[in-house]
């Protein structure tokens, strides 16, 4: 605001000072012209008397404080108000001074002529105060106008500063709230393009941070559920090895190393899915993914005396979803069927029209309620809220059913078709 007022004051001075000086010069020129006319008139008035060698009785009256004096051809004062002997302007007119004419803004001398001879001179003068006193009201008017301009600029700058500072203050408050962990900021439009762009950028950042923190919290809440099963399986293997170390075989050791590899992959995928808005892993290959589940979950369910089967059609379009997300979703659903379901467990996949694929995980238990998909059930150990969020992040959907218990994963279809190998039914009944 101070800078705006200073710029306005500079502009006023830039135009006002030359205007004041110009007015003063114009007033002096006008006064000199008036004195010139008065001197010429007086010279004509006294010309007849001077020609007859008579001293005029009186001189014309001048306006205001203007002084008129009459001098003879020797420069001696004859009549009027002036110096006793003619000064430079009078001497120049009478011819006793040579060179350029003297410069005296408010003193004028004109000759009194008798045909070709100069027989005297009339001198007129006025005090400078007479000119400048007349200019004072004008100068005061200019100063008052400049003050009005500066006050108007100050008021306008103050209003503009308030208009700009309030949105900026709100922007600072929103930034502080964001720094304190409040991601629900929603700045109102202010009509100022720059601050609205900054507010919109801050709001987008808040939404991204909210989504990131939600994913991190979801990971913290359900990662233990996802990791508990492979850790428990490894514990059983190690305890069995401690009880009977002599029966350890290379196959069992390789199987344990495979469990460690699957655990590391699960950790990596969970971290990636928790931190990324969209996964960057390769699109899912259902045939290969389900083959992995057949190897891992067939043996797990067999230890519980439960059957496991996988059914795929001869050809199936490729789903438009990442392998990491689909693997974690199906893993959650199978884990739910293992710990909260009953009887045989099966996986089947089929097309739903031309734009969707349905992957169904079924068991013979009572099923779970639809409310199990909400975040309020994270602590129940079923991991379904995480599976729902992952499905939605991939453009899919997760549906739960009851009697028999069926959980259906709906995935969008990618453009390139995928063909599974013939003999599409696998069963584990051990």
N, C-alpha and C positions, 0 to 999 in steps of 0.2 A: 504494500500500500504506500509506504514512504517513497518507494522508487517511482510509482505512478505520479504522485504529487510532485516529486522533484522534476520529473520529465515535463509535467504540465507547467511548472514554474519556469523552467528553462524555455519552453515554447512561448510562454507569455512574455518573458524578458526579451526573447529573440525578436518578437514582433513589436512589443511595447516600447522598448528603448529607442529604436530608430523612429518610431512614430512620434514620440515626445520630442526628439531632436528635430525631426522634420517640421513639426508644428511650430517649434520655437523659431526655426529659420524662416518659415513662411510668415510668421507674425512680424519678424524684424523686417523682412522684405516689404510687407504691406505697409508697415509704419514708415519705412524709408520712402516708399512710393508716395505716401501721403505727405511727407515732408517736402518731397520734390515738387509736388503739385502746389503746396502752400507757398514755397519759395518762388515758384514761377509766377503765381498770382500776385504776390507781394511785389515782385520786380516790375511787373506791368503797371501796378498801381502807382509806384513811385517814379516811374520812368520820366514822366512829364516834368515833375518838379526837379529831378536830378539833371535833366537836360537844360533847364533854365537856371541851374546852379542854386536851386533852393533846397533847403532841408525840409522834407515832408513833416507835417505835423504829427502824423500817427501812422502806424502800420496795421495791417489787418490782424484780427485776433486769431490765434491758432487754437486748435482743439486740445482740450486737456491741459497738460503741462508743457506743451510745445512752446519753445522760445523762438522769437524772430528778431533778427538784428540787421541793421543797414550800415554798410561800410562805404567810404568813398574810395576813389581810385588809388589812394595811398594805403588803404587797409585800416583807416582809423574809424572807430565806432562813431556813427552819427546818431543813431536812434535805435531803441529796442534793447533786448536783453542778450548780452553776449560778451565775450572778452573785449578789453579795451583796444586791443590790436588784433586784427584778423589772424586766425589760426591757419593751419595747413590747408584746409579746404578753401578758405577765402583767398589765401595767397596763390593757390593753384589757379583759381578762377581769374584773379587779377593779372596773372602772368608773371608774378614775381617768384614763382617756384616752378622748377622744371622737373622732368622725369615722369614716372608713372603717377597717376592720381592717387592721393592719399586714401586709405581705407578707414572710414569711420562709419560704422553701420547706421548710427542714428544722428549724424550731422551731415547736412546737405548745404551746398553753396551754389548759387546761380548768378550769372553776371547781369548787371543792369547796363544796357547798351544804348548808345546814341548813334544810330546808323551803324558805322563800322567800328566805332570806338567803345571801349569799356569804360564807363564812368563811375562804376560802383559795383557792389555785390550785396546780395541778400543771403543771409545765413539763417537756416532753421535747424533746430535740434530738439531732441526729446530725451528724457532720462530713460535708461533701460528698465527701471522698475515699472514704468508705465506699461511697457510691453509685457513683462513677465507677470505683473499683477493681473493683467487681463487673461493670461494663460492659466493662472492657478485653478479656476473652476474647471477648465477643460482637463488639466492634468489630474485633478481630483476625480473627475468622472472616469478617466482612463484607469486610475488606480482602483476606484471602486469596482469597475467592470472586471479588472484583473482579479480582485479579491473574490468577486462573485464566481468567476471561472474556477479559481483554485478551490473555493469551498465546494462548488458543485463537483469538481473532480474528486475531492476528498470524500464527499458523501457517496459518490458512485463507486469509488475504489473500495470504500469501507463496506458497502453493500455487496460488491462483488467478492471481496475477501471473505465476508461472512458466508456467502453462498458457496464459495469454494472450500472454506475451512470445515463447515459442518459435514459434508460428505467425506472429507479426508479424516475428520475425527471419528466418524462412524467406521471408516475403513480401518483405522488404527485399532478401534475397539474390536472389530471383527477379527483382525489379525491376532490381537491378544487372546481372544476367545479360542481361536484356532490353535494358538500355541499352548493354551491350557487344556486342549483335548476336546473342545466343543466343536464337533463337525457339522452341526445343524445350522450353520449360518446361512442366511438367505437375504443378501443386501437388496434393498429396494432401489429401483431406478431413480436417478437424480436429475436426468435431463442433460447432464454434462458428459459428453462422449468419453472423455479421457478417464474420469473416475468410474463411469459405468463399465468401461472395458477392464479397469483394474479390479472392480468388484466382481465382475463375471469371472475373471481369471482366478480370483481368490475363492469364489464359490466352487468352481471346477476343481481346484486343488483340494478343497475341503471334501468334496464328494469322492475324489480319488483316495484321499487319506482315509476317509471313512470306510471305503470298500477294502482298502489294504488292511486296516486295523481289524475289520470284521473277519477277513480271511485269516489273519494271524490268530485272532481269538478263537475262531472255529478250529484252527489247527491245534491250538493248545488244548481245547476242550475234547477233541475226538482223536488226537494222535495216539493217546494211550490205548484207546479202544482198537485202533487199527494195528498197533504194534503188539498188543497183548497176546494175540493168538500165536504168531510165529515165535515170540519169546517163550511162551508156555511150551510150545512143541520142542524148542531147543532144550529147555530145562528138562523135560521128560527124557529126551535122548541122552543128555549128559548124566542124569541120575541113573538111568538104566546102564550106562557105560560104567559108572562107578560101582554099581552092584555086581556087574558081570563084565569086568574089563577083558577077560580072556575071550569073550564071544564077539568083540568088536571086529568088524570086517571092513574092508576097503569100501564096500558099497554103502555101509552105514556112515562112514566118515565122509564120503562124497555127498551122501544125502544131507548130512549136517552142514557141509560147506554150501550146498545149494540153498538150504534154509537161510544161511547167513547172507548169501547173495540176494535172495528175495527180500530179506529184511532191509538191506542197504538200498535196494531199488525202491522199496515202499517209502523209506525215509526221504529219499531224493524226490520222489514224485509228490509226496505230501507237501514238502517244502516248496516245490515249484508251483503246485496248485494253490497253495496258501498265499503266495506272493504275487502271482501273475493274474492279471485280469482275464487274459485269454492264454491258454497253453500254446506252446510252440512245438510240441512233440509231433511225431508223424501221425497221420490219420490211422484210426484203429483198423486192425485186421482181425475180424471176429473169429475166423477159423483158427488163427495162431493163438489169439488170446484164450479162447476156450480150451485149446489143447493144453495150455499152461495150467488152467484150472483143473483139468481132468487129472493131470499128474499130481498136483498138490492136494486137491480137496478129496479126490477118490480115496487116498490112504487115510486122511483124517476122519472122514465119515465111516470108513470101514472099521476103524478102531472103536467106533460107537455102534457097530453092527447095523449101519444104515447104508442104503444103496445110493449111488450117485450116477446120474446119466446126463448126457448132452445130446440134443437133437438139433440138427441143422438141415435146411433144405439143400438140394443139389446146387442151387445158385442163389446168391444173396447180394444185393447191392452193397457197396461200401458205405458205411455210416460217415457222416460229416462230423466227426468228433475225434479227439486225440486219444491215442492209446493209453496215456497216463490216466486221463480222467475215467475212461471206460473201465480200465483195470481196477481202479480204486472203488468205483461204484459197485461193480459186480462183486468185488471182494467184500465190501460192507454187507451186501445183500446175502451172500453165502455165509458170512460170519453170523448174521442175524438168524439165518435158517438153522445153522449148527447149534447155536446156544439158546435160541428162543423158539425153534420149531420142533418138529417131530417127524419120524418116519423117513421115507425116501425123499431125496432132494433131486430135482431135475432142472436143467437149463434148456430152453428152447428159444429159437429165433425165427421170425417170419416177417414178411412185408405187410405193411398197412397202407394200402393204396400205392401211389407212385412216389410219395415224398416222405415216408417214415418207415422205420424198422422197429419192431417190438422185440425186446429180449426179456423173457419171462423166467423168473426163478421161483420154483414152487416147492412146497413140502406138504406134509400131511398134518401140520399143526393147526392151531386155531386162528393164526394170522395176527396181525397187529392193527390197531386203529389208525385212521388217517391222521389223527393228531400226533402220532409218533414222528411225523415228518417235520414238526415244528421245532424251533430252537429250545423250547421248554423241556424237551425230552433228551437233550444232549447228555445229561447226567445219568440216563437210564442204561447206558452201555450198549445201545443198539446202533449208533452211528448213522441213523437214517437222515437227520438234518444235514449232515455233511454230504451224503449221497445226493440229496435233493438239490443242494446248492451247486454241486459239481455238474449234475445233469442240466440244470438251468443255465449255467455258464457256458455249456456246450450247445445251447439251443434246443435241449431236449426236455424231458419231463419224467418224473417218477410217480408211479401210481401203486397204492397198496390195496390188496383185497383180502377177503377172509373165506375160509371153508370151501375148498382147501386154500391154505395160505399161498397167495400169489403176489409177487412184487414185479411190476412191469416197468422196464426202462424203455422209454420212447426216444429214438434218436433220429435226427434228420438224415436224409439220404444224400450222399455225395454224387457228383456227376459221373465218376468212373465206376463201373460195376466191378464187383468182386465175386469170384467163383470159388466156392469151397470144394474140397475134394469129394469124390463120390464115396458112398458109404458114410453118410452123415450122422449116423447114430452111434454114440459112444456110451457105454454103460460100465459102471464100476459096481460090482456086487460082490464084495469080499467079506 
